[in-house]
Amino acid sequence: MQYRADTLGLSGSVTTILRDLIHEQLGLAYESHQFDQVADRLAPLVVSRGLTSFLDYYYLLKYSAEPTEWLKVIDALAVQETYFWREIDQLRAVVNCLIPELVRALNGTPLRIWSVPCATGEEPLTIAMLLSEAGWFDRAPIELLASDASPAAVARAEKGEYSERAFRNLPRAMRDKYFVAHNDRWRVVPWLHRKVSYDVVNLMAEEQVARHARAPIIFCRNVFIYFSDRSIRRAVSVFERCMPAPAYLCVAASESLLRRTTTFELQEIGGAFIYVKNLPHTDRPASVPEIEKAL
């Protein structure tokens, strides 16, 4: 059944306070003219709680001690459109240029790579495929973690099944190597699927981010386009504080951290742009003797 927001008392003042609350809790920034669509997504949640207005739902979200309600909001608002091999040049640069130096410096300590947000798993699996193609899983201990704020997205990623649309950029040979046909979908091969572990993480929840932000490589792509400057700074501040030095933060080509951080410096590495923490000016990645101590 479809529920429309205009039947639930969405006035201008309610729009403002609900929009601000979502921004504070989730980092998502909406203009007033965008909020009608947001409200239409939230309307079924209002009705399912037996409420008759968005104002009642605002009070529920603001004062309820039930964290599960916010997870439902995240699921309703999450943008899960992604695909394999997205912005592949940056991923290749990390695998080809950074991982050899980091593995050498860690000297047997597992190398952690974090993909956040991972949506339905296409990005971390792309990273896993690149690591496999380069033979890294046979040469070094690598921990590949993926997380998203949406439990529904993480559940889909853990299932590991994808439609043909997700493969629109992936070379056919890679699809045939790492996936098997299953009904009208494709299922990732079990051994590659096991290389990725999943978690639910809201980038606005500092304690959740801090669980994994000590990784020396973090992919945080295609989320800051939905955030305000303040939300971006909140998320990046945890990376600044927790990531070792040197460390590498990858954002999407359409995103920028310029004037939002002084800790990370934008550098070109292997033909791709990557934000680097405390890396001296050089044409190649520096050695990382401090990483093992930081971990």
Residue, then its C-alpha position, 0 to 999 in steps of 0.5 A: m500500500q502506498y502512503r502519501a506524505d501530504t496526508l500526514g500533516l507535513s507542514g513547513s515547520v515540521t519539514t524543518i525540524l524533521r529535516d534537521l533531525i535527519h541531518e544530525q543523526l545521519g548526515l544527509a542534507y536535504e533542501s526544502h524542495q527535496f523533502d517531499q520525496v523524502a517524506d513519501r519514503l518515510a510515510p509508511l514508517v509513520v503509519s506502521r507505528g500507528l501514528t497520524s502525523f509526521l510531528d508525532y514521528y519526529y517526537l518518536l525519533k527524537y526521544s525514543a530509546e529504540p535505535t531500531e527505528w533509526l535503522k528503518v529510516i536509514d533503510a528507507l532513505a538509502v541510495q543503493e545504486t552502484y555497480f562493479w568496477r566503478e571508478i576502477d582507476q583509483l582502486r587499481a592505484v591502491v592495489n598496484c602502488l600502495i599495497p606493496e609498500l604497506v604490506r612490506a612495512l607491516n611485515g606480517t601484520p594484517l593489512r586492513i582495508w575498509s569500504v564505507p559505505c559499501a551499499t550492496g557490496e559491489e565495491p568491496l568485491t571489486i577490491a577483492m577481485l583486484l587483490s585476487e588478480a594481483g595474487w595478494f591473498d596468497r602473499a599477505p594477510i589482508e582483512l577486507l571490511a565493508s560496512d553501510a548504515s543501512p542494515a538492508a543493504v548489508a543483508r543484500a551484500e552478505k547474500g552476494e547475489y546480483s542482477e545483470r545491471a550490476f555488471r555493466n562495467l565489469p569485464r565479462a571474463m571477470r564475471d565468469k571467473y568470480f560469479v556463477a549464474h543462479n536463476d536469473r541472477w549471479r552469485v559471487v563464488p564462496w571463496l571470494h565472498r569469504k574475503v569480505s566481512y560486513d558490519v553496520v556503521n553510521l558515519m555520524a556515529e563516532e563510536q561505530v566509525a572508530r571501530h574500523a577507522r584505524a585501517p590505513i586504507i579507507f574507501c569512502r566514496n559516493v556518500f559525501i555528495y549527500f552530506s553537508d559540509r558539517s557532516i563531511r567534517r564530522a566523518v573526516s574528523v574521526f578518520e583524521r584522529c584514528m587513521p595511522a600515518p601515513a594512511y590513504l583515504c579514497v573519495a569519489a571523483s565528484e567529491s572533494l575534501l579541500r577546505r574541509t581538512t588540513t590533515f589529508e593532502l590530495q596527491e596523485i598516485g598511480g594516475a589517480f587522486i587519493y587523500v594522504k595523511n602525513l605523507p611527505h612530498t614524493d613521487r611514490p608512497a613513503s614507507v610506513p614504519e609507524i603503521e604497525k605501532a598505530l595498529 
